[in-house]
Amino acid sequence: MSSSSKRISVAGLPVASVLITALMLAGCGYRLAGANRFLPGRIRTIAIPPFENATTRADIEQRITEQLLEEFIRRGRYKTQASPDGADAVLEGVVTSYVTQPVEFTARGKATRMEVTVQARVVLTELQTRTVLWSQDHFVFHGQYEVPEQGQTFFDQEIIAIDQISRDFARTIVTSILEGF
């Protein structure tokens, strides 16, 4: 075989095949989580007004709204504010359900562990075009907490659980919005 008829290969594959495969993989859309931007580049400021509360649980909407603001700030990519005035997009929501129920009991029937379930509707709208950029009609979050036999009250433990649920809620919403899930 003459040197002019030899094929150049990488690990036994012709270079042309390796190049074609590499080009195909580069264009297939695979990205590392968090590396892409789901929102249009023109979105720089997101308004997050207080969520509405359609439940009987006071303050749940306030805690969720605060955690959403903090999560966007923590991510550092977007400026946030409470008012839609001057914002590029607005993130609005309604807490539609708040339920607590016992899930563990003592031998005497006293609850020792409670579960909290929070549901919400959330929508992110670009203000200039009124285009819905992201929405979720049925976000559901669960959290459990211990009911102390003495010391802290049921109410104290419930507040701790609500704070944790609010953080998880905010983290999931922001991740979904920024990564397009």
C-alpha positions, -999 to +999 in steps of 0.1 A: +000+000+000+014+034-010+017+062+015-007+083-006-034+058-002-031+053+036-058+068+057-050+088+088-068+074+118-074+080+154-077+049+175-084+029+144-111+053+131-107+075+101-101+112+110-131+122+089-154+100+110-140+114+143-145+150+131-180+143+119-189+127+152-174+155+172-193+181+151-226+162+155-221+160+193-212+197+196-245+206+179-268+183+197-277+206+225-261+189+254-251+214+281-241+212+317-269+219+341-270+256+348-247+265+319-275+276+296-298+306+300-334+299+296-346+335+299-340+359+270-309+381+275-331+413+276-345+401+310-323+418+336-347+429+364-374+406+378-402+420+399-414+397+426-444+413+443-459+396+473-476+363+465-513+361+472-525+338+499-557+318+492-552+297+524-561+302+560-524+300+571-511+335+578-477+346+565-470+317+542-471+339+511-448+364+528-422+338+536-423+323+501-419+358+485-389+366+508-372+334+499-377+339+462-361+373+464-332+359+484-327+330+460-325+352+429-301+375+448-280+344+458-278+333+422-265+368+413-276+369+377-307+391+379-317+422+398-349+418+418-375+443+432-410+442+446-426+466+421-431+458+385-423+495+376-391+495+356-388+457+356-383+435+325-404+406+339-427+399+368-429+367+389-464+363+404-480+336+424-508+324+446-505+300+474-535+278+468-533+253+496-517+247+530-524+215+549-508+200+580-514+164+591-499+140+616-478+112+602-464+096+633-479+089+667-470+077+702-485+045+716-511+068+733-521+084+700-503+117+704-488+131+671-450+131+672-443+141+635-464+164+613-463+169+575-469+202+558-481+204+522-481+237+503-494+242+468-491+272+445-496+287+410-467+307+397-461+326+364-432+346+350-443+372+324-422+395+303-437+429+309-429+445+275-445+418+253-468+402+279-453+369+270-455+341+296-419+330+299-425+302+325-455+290+344-465+262+368-501+258+378-496+231+404-464+234+424-465+211+454-441+210+484-440+187+514-420+190+546-421+171+579-412+182+614-411+168+649-437+177+675-418+182+708-432+166+739-421+196+760-404+230+755-410+243+720-446+246+710-463+230+680-465+265+665-427+270+669-420+238+650-445+246+624-428+280+617-394+262+613-410+238+588-426+266+569-393+284+566-376+252+552-405+246+528-403+282+516-365+279+509-370+246+490-399+262+471-379+292+461-348+271+451-370+248+429-388+277+413-356+297+405-338+266+392-368+258+369-369+293+356-332+297+350-325+263+336-358+258+317-370+227+335 
